[in-house]
């Protein structure tokens, strides 16, 4: 099994670019990479080529100011949540949300709204209840 701390995770970051040049408008650049290595980009909320967005971000660093305005880990999603629900059922847990809340130390109303690292933590916690590893 792969060590979850060495696997890439889903991440999405958005920067505000303010250019010094008066004719160059301020822009927002968002870059996202998922745990499978897929990279996605947006410029001012419009889908863009990833390399173009990275170059724009680099231009901002050279010719203006760049401010990180959002750094988030997107949700793992329904498919991953479904797999965790199945595993928890097979292990005999009836209150999946209660177990997740206990593992994470906060209320959980949907497994689909957990991040990938949080799903790994809940799965490991469930196995740990039986003295299992993984």
C-alpha angles and dihedrals in degrees: 000000000000117000104249092217092063097046117095113248134209112276135170123188129182126197131192112222120203113186124207092216108094094219095051113087124224112258142187122229123195122189124187133184125181131207090265093058096255111148124204132180140192130191113201089344095306121115110256142177109277095228091049091052092049091051090050090051090050090049088054090054091051101039107029143347129310121201124187105227101169133025112173143157108224121226119278089232141222099300094055090043091051090052091051091048089053093049093048090049091050089051089053101251113147101183103054094170092049091051091048091049090051092049095047099036094233138079116282122198099168132024088205089065094058122099120246092255090051091052089052090050092051092048091049091047091052091050090047090059087069096039090255124140120229 
